[in-house]
Amino acid sequence: MKSNKSSTPSALPEGIEDDQVTVIARQAIVNEQRDVFGYELFDRSTAQDQHTAASDAALLFNALSYAGAEALVGKKTVFINCTHESLSGGHLELIHPDKVVLEIPTLHDNASAEEIAACLPLFSDLRERGFRLAFNQSLLRRAYASWLPAAAFIKLDMQALSLAEAQVLVKFAQTHTLARIVAEKVETPEQFERMRELGVMLFQGFWFAQPQLVQARAIRPAQATIIQLINLVRQQASTDEIEELLKKDPTLSFNLLRFINSSGFGLSCEITSFRHAVMILGLKKLFRWAALLLTTSRANGTPPAVGQTAVVRGRLMELLTAELLPSEDCDNAFVVGVFSLLDVMLGQPMEQALSSVALPQSVVDALVHNKGVFAPFLDLTRACESGDEQSFAEAANALQLSNHQVNWAHLQALAWADSLIAEEV
């Protein structure tokens, strides 16, 4: 990843532990009216000189999965720095190319003509897939003339160039490329005005906006569950089998729904069911997603007791609604139960916890407002855990369910959750 000395944050803030949160810095790229055109993202967890293909993939994956792409970049274009090794990574198959610009460094100072030429097929492939490529000013050196047609953006470092040097490079780029020029590390009004006079229309730097931190508490599934998902995909398991695994682990299903509904995935409609998510993603992309999730997860995760309780709630909600509601509502009832402890898992209010995942309004109404068709079932589910006989009786009576019906469903839910744990041991 290229150096960005004056603009790039380089260390985690004091008191932030990297196993608790995903910390990503963003800096706005603005047009000549100073409206935001896009954001460049920076990885705060890896030293600038230690970036690898894996860390590049993790940055993009975390931006879409954990920080919540809507909160991080909204609908704006995302600029991501890449190593050459990461350009052929499978993680790029998971994102919509219209949403991302890949910033590519030039090679080492002594790169041969053969090494430079060897990159061209990869650039062509990326462009055919719809990705836009950005390069720094080194692209304008004679040795990289063959790369010029691949550039959609060229970034000029205003801290490394005098205004006179910048003027020469702008005119050369305007004459020999179709690329849009970005003046980066702009720190004075004089730099901005001079570059704008030369026809530059995109700008980045401290004079407009310093990098901002976006922090989100990570909710990472247990690695054993992710491995189980990977094995199912490799075995080309049925959608039913994969959906069943997603039902077992609320953190896994939460991450999948949040990822597939992120702006980077490029869907025009919201996906609200596990089955739909699996069918939309397909086995190949599901494997890529699970593999990246595994590499960005820790051995520790949500406390097992919390996850088990959420699974019991989901299954109990599913069983209870099966008695009284149409069959198509049972899946949403399961989601209500299994996501009912997201506030505990994420350590934040439920409304905020749900803000980064698309869910049916009936599910949100139950979880956030305790109203709607699923609310009385959730009340009864919680009453089953409380040991409060009066609350239990009132909740069961409200649904006209007998003690026997509820207790039997609860026992079945507990047994189902226990069987899942036994499968993982």
NORZIZI-V458945 format. One record per pair of residues at least 12 apart in sequence whose C-alpha atoms are under 10 Angstrom apart, sorted by the first residue. I is the first residue (numbers start at 1). J is the second residue. Records with the same first field share a line. If there is no record, write none. Layout:
I: J, J
//
This chain:
1: 42, 48, 49, 50, 51, 52, 53, 55, 56, 80, 81, 82, 83, 84, 103, 104, 105
2: 48, 49, 51, 81, 82, 83, 103, 104, 105, 106, 136
3: 48, 49, 81, 105
4: 42, 48, 157, 159, 184, 185
5: 48, 159, 185
6: 159, 184, 185, 186, 187, 205, 206, 210
7: 26, 27, 42, 184, 185, 186, 204, 205, 206, 209, 210, 211
8: 25, 26, 27, 40, 41, 42, 43, 44, 48, 185, 205, 210, 211
9: 24, 25, 26, 27, 42, 43, 44, 45, 47, 48, 210, 211, 212, 213
10: 25, 42, 43, 44, 45, 46, 47, 48
11: 23, 43, 44, 45, 46, 47, 48
12: 24, 43, 44, 45, 46, 213
13: 44, 213
16: 215
17: 45
18: 44, 45, 217, 218
19: 217, 218, 219, 220, 297, 298, 300, 301
20: 215, 216, 217, 218, 219, 220, 301, 346
21: 66, 67, 214, 215, 216, 217, 218, 219, 346
22: 43, 44, 45, 59, 62, 63, 65, 66, 67, 214, 215, 216, 217, 218, 219
23: 42, 43, 44, 45, 59, 62, 63, 66, 67, 213, 214, 215, 216, 217, 218
24: 41, 42, 43, 44, 45, 59, 60, 62, 63, 67, 72, 211, 212, 213, 214, 215, 216
25: 39, 40, 41, 42, 43, 44, 63, 72, 210, 211, 212, 213, 214, 215
26: 38, 39, 40, 41, 42, 43, 72, 73, 78, 79, 209, 210, 211, 212, 213, 214
27: 39, 40, 41, 42, 73, 79, 204, 205, 206, 208, 209, 210, 211, 212, 213
28: 40, 41, 73, 76, 78, 79, 203, 204, 205, 206, 208, 209, 210, 211, 212
29: 76, 77, 78, 79, 182, 183, 184, 202, 203, 204, 205, 208, 209
30: 182, 183, 201, 202, 203, 204, 205, 208, 209
31: 182, 196, 200, 201, 202, 203, 204
32: 192, 193, 195, 196, 199, 200, 201, 202, 203
33: 201, 202
34: 201, 202, 203, 204, 208
35: 202
36: 76, 77, 202, 203, 204
37: 75, 76, 77, 78, 202, 203
38: 73, 74, 75, 76, 77, 78, 79, 99, 100, 101, 202, 204
39: 72, 73, 74, 76, 77, 78, 79, 80, 100, 101, 204, 211
40: 73, 77, 78, 79, 80, 81, 100, 101, 103, 204, 211
41: 59, 60, 63, 72, 73, 78, 79, 80, 81, 211, 212, 213
42: 56, 59, 60, 63, 79, 80, 81, 211, 212, 213
43: 55, 56, 58, 59, 60, 62, 63, 80, 81
44: 59, 213
45: 59
46: 59
51: 81, 82, 83
52: 82, 83, 84, 85, 86
53: 82, 83, 84, 85, 86, 87, 88, 89
54: 83, 85, 86, 89, 91, 292, 295, 296
55: 82, 83, 86, 295, 296
56: 80, 81, 82, 83, 85, 86, 87, 89, 91
57: 80, 82, 83, 86, 87, 89, 90, 91, 92, 292, 295, 296
58: 91, 292, 293, 295, 296
59: 80, 81, 296
60: 78, 79, 80, 81, 91, 92, 94, 95, 100, 264
61: 91, 92, 94, 95, 259, 264, 289, 292, 293, 296
62: 216, 218, 259, 292, 293, 296
63: 78, 214, 216, 259, 262, 264
64: 95, 255, 258, 259, 260, 261, 262, 263, 264, 265, 356
65: 218, 219, 254, 255, 256, 257, 258, 259, 260, 261, 262, 264, 289, 293, 356, 357
66: 215, 216, 217, 218, 219, 220, 255, 258, 259, 356
67: 214, 215, 216, 217, 218, 258, 356
68: 214, 215, 216, 258, 259, 261, 262, 263, 355, 356, 357
69: 258, 259, 261, 262, 263, 264, 265, 356
70: 261, 262, 263, 264, 355, 356, 357
71: 214, 215, 216, 262, 355, 356
72: 212, 213, 214, 215, 216
73: 214, 263, 264
74: 262, 263, 264
75: 99, 262, 263, 264
76: 99, 100, 263, 264
77: 98, 99, 100, 101, 263, 264
78: 98, 99, 100, 101, 102, 264
79: 99, 100, 101, 102, 103, 132, 133, 134
80: 100, 101, 102, 103, 104, 133, 134
81: 101, 102, 103, 104, 105, 134, 135
82: 101, 102, 103, 104, 105
83: 102, 103, 104, 105, 106, 107
84: 103, 104, 105, 106, 107, 119, 122
86: 104
87: 102, 103, 104, 122, 123, 126
88: 122, 123, 125, 126
89: 288
90: 284, 285, 287, 288, 289, 291, 292
91: 285, 288, 289, 291, 292
92: 126, 129, 131, 288
93: 129, 265, 284, 285, 288, 289
94: 259, 260, 264, 265, 266, 281, 284, 285, 286, 288, 289
95: 259, 260, 262, 263, 264, 265, 266, 285
96: 129, 130, 131, 263, 264, 265, 266, 267
97: 126, 127, 129, 130, 131, 132, 264, 265, 266
98: 129, 130, 131, 132, 264, 265, 266
99: 130, 131, 132, 263, 264, 265, 266
100: 130, 131, 132, 133, 264
101: 130, 131, 132, 133, 134, 152, 153
102: 126, 131, 132, 133, 134, 135, 152, 153
103: 132, 133, 134, 135, 136, 151, 153, 154, 155
104: 123, 133, 134, 135, 136, 139, 151
105: 134, 135, 136, 137, 138, 139
106: 135, 136, 137, 138, 139, 144, 147
107: 119, 138, 139, 144
111: 143
112: 143
113: 143, 144, 146
116: 143, 144, 145, 146, 147
117: 143, 144, 146, 147
119: 146, 147
120: 146, 147, 150
123: 147, 149, 150, 151
124: 149, 150
126: 150
127: 150, 151, 152
131: 152
132: 150, 151, 152, 153
133: 150, 151, 152, 153, 154, 179
134: 150, 151, 152, 153, 154, 155, 179, 180, 181, 182
135: 147, 148, 150, 151, 152, 153, 154, 155, 156, 179, 181, 182
136: 151, 153, 154, 155, 156, 157, 181, 182, 184
137: 154, 155, 156, 157, 160, 161, 166, 169, 170, 173, 181
138: 154, 155, 156
139: 151, 154, 155, 173
140: 154, 169, 170, 172, 173, 176, 177
141: 169
145: 176, 177
147: 177
148: 173, 176, 177, 178, 179
149: 176, 177, 178, 179
150: 177, 178, 179
151: 177, 178, 179, 180, 181
152: 177, 178, 179, 180, 181
153: 177, 178, 179, 180, 181, 182, 202
154: 170, 173, 177, 178, 179, 180, 181, 182, 183, 184
155: 179, 180, 181, 182, 183, 184, 185, 202, 203, 204
156: 169, 170, 181, 182, 183, 184, 185, 186, 203, 204
157: 182, 183, 184, 185, 186, 204, 205
158: 182, 183, 184, 185, 186, 187, 188, 191, 192, 195, 204, 205
159: 183, 184, 185, 186, 187, 191, 205
160: 185
162: 191
163: 190, 191, 194, 195
164: 194
166: 183, 191, 194, 195, 198
167: 194, 195, 197, 198
169: 181
170: 182, 183, 195, 198, 199, 200
171: 198, 199
174: 198, 199, 200
180: 199, 200, 201, 202
181: 195, 199, 200, 201, 202, 203
182: 195, 200, 201, 202, 203, 204
183: 195, 196, 200, 201, 202, 203, 204, 205
184: 202, 203, 204, 205, 206
185: 203, 204, 205, 206, 207, 208
186: 203, 204, 205, 206, 207, 208, 209
187: 204, 205, 206, 207, 208, 209
188: 205, 206, 207, 208
189: 207, 208
191: 207
192: 204, 205, 207, 208
216: 346, 353
217: 345, 346, 347, 348, 353
218: 251, 255, 297, 301, 302, 345, 346, 347
219: 250, 251, 252, 254, 255, 297, 301, 302, 342, 345, 346, 347
220: 250, 251, 252, 254, 255, 293, 294, 296, 297, 298, 299, 300, 301, 302, 345, 346
221: 249, 250, 251, 252, 253, 254, 255, 293, 294, 297, 298, 299, 300, 301, 302, 307
222: 249, 251, 252, 294, 297, 298, 299, 300, 301, 302, 303, 304, 307
223: 293, 294, 295, 296, 297, 298, 299, 300, 301
224: 294, 299, 424, 425
225: 245, 246, 248, 249, 251, 252, 290, 294, 424
226: 245, 246, 249, 252, 289, 290, 291, 292, 293, 294, 295, 297
227: 290, 291, 293, 294
228: 242, 245, 290, 424
229: 241, 242, 243, 245, 246, 252, 286, 287, 290, 291
230: 242, 283, 286, 287, 288, 289, 290, 291, 294
231: 287
232: 245, 283, 287
233: 282, 283, 284, 285, 286, 287, 288, 290
234: 283, 284, 287
235: 283
236: 283, 284
237: 283
238: 278, 283
239: 274, 275, 276, 278, 279, 282, 283
240: 274, 275, 278
242: 274, 275, 278, 283
243: 273, 274, 275, 276, 277, 278, 279
244: 274, 275
245: 274, 420
246: 274, 275, 278
247: 274, 311, 314, 315, 331, 334, 335, 338
248: 307, 308, 310, 311, 312, 314, 315, 338, 416, 417, 420, 421
249: 307, 308, 310, 311, 338, 420
250: 302, 306, 307, 308, 310, 311, 314, 335, 337, 338, 339, 340, 341, 342, 345
251: 301, 302, 307, 310, 338, 339, 342, 345
252: 290, 293
253: 273, 274, 277, 335, 338, 339
254: 274, 335, 338, 339, 342, 354, 356, 357, 358
255: 289, 293, 356, 357
256: 271, 274, 277, 278, 281, 286, 289, 290, 293, 357
257: 270, 271, 272, 273, 274, 276, 277, 278, 356, 357, 358, 359
258: 271, 272, 354, 355, 356, 357, 358, 359
259: 277, 289, 356, 357, 358
260: 272, 277, 278, 280, 281, 289, 357, 358
261: 277, 356, 357, 358, 359
262: 356, 357, 358
265: 281
267: 280
269: 358
270: 357, 358, 359, 360
271: 357, 358, 359, 360
272: 331, 332, 335, 357, 358, 359, 360, 363
273: 331, 332, 335, 358, 359, 360
274: 331, 332, 335
275: 331
301: 345
302: 344, 345, 346
303: 345
304: 421
306: 341, 342, 344, 345
307: 338, 339, 341, 342, 345, 417
308: 338, 414, 417, 418, 420, 421
309: 337, 338, 340, 341, 385, 414, 417
310: 334, 335, 336, 337, 338, 339, 340, 341, 342, 417
311: 334, 335, 337, 338, 339, 340, 341, 413, 414, 416, 417, 418, 420
312: 334, 337, 338, 381, 410, 411, 412, 413, 414, 415, 416, 417, 418
313: 333, 334, 335, 336, 337, 338, 339, 340, 341, 377, 378, 380, 381, 382, 384, 385, 410, 413, 414, 417
314: 330, 331, 332, 333, 334, 335, 336, 337, 338, 339, 340, 378, 381, 413, 417
315: 330, 331, 333, 334, 335, 337, 338, 381, 409, 410, 412, 413, 414, 416, 417
316: 333, 334, 337, 338, 377, 378, 380, 381, 384, 406, 407, 408, 409, 410, 411, 412, 413, 414, 416
317: 330, 331, 332, 333, 334, 335, 336, 337, 338, 374, 377, 378, 380, 381, 409, 410, 413
318: 330, 331, 332, 333, 334, 335, 336, 337, 338, 377, 409, 413
319: 333, 334, 405, 406, 408, 409, 410, 412, 413
320: 333, 334, 377, 378, 380, 381, 399, 401, 405, 406, 409, 410
321: 333, 334, 373, 374, 377, 399
323: 401, 405
324: 399, 400, 401
325: 373, 374
329: 362, 373, 374
330: 374
332: 359, 360, 362, 363, 374
333: 362, 363, 366, 373, 374, 375, 377, 378
334: 363, 374
335: 359, 360, 363, 367
336: 359, 360, 362, 363, 364, 365, 366, 367, 374, 375, 377, 378
337: 363, 366, 367, 374, 377, 378, 381, 382
339: 353, 354, 363, 367
340: 363, 366, 367, 368, 378, 382
341: 353, 367
342: 354, 367
343: 367
349: 368
350: 364, 367, 368, 369
351: 364, 367, 368, 369
352: 368
353: 368
354: 367, 368
362: 374, 375
363: 375
366: 378, 379
376: 395, 396, 398, 399
377: 395, 396, 398, 399
378: 395
379: 391, 392, 394, 395, 396, 398
380: 392, 393, 394, 395, 396, 397, 398, 399, 406
381: 395, 396, 406, 410
382: 395
383: 395, 396
384: 396, 406, 407, 410
385: 410
392: 406
//
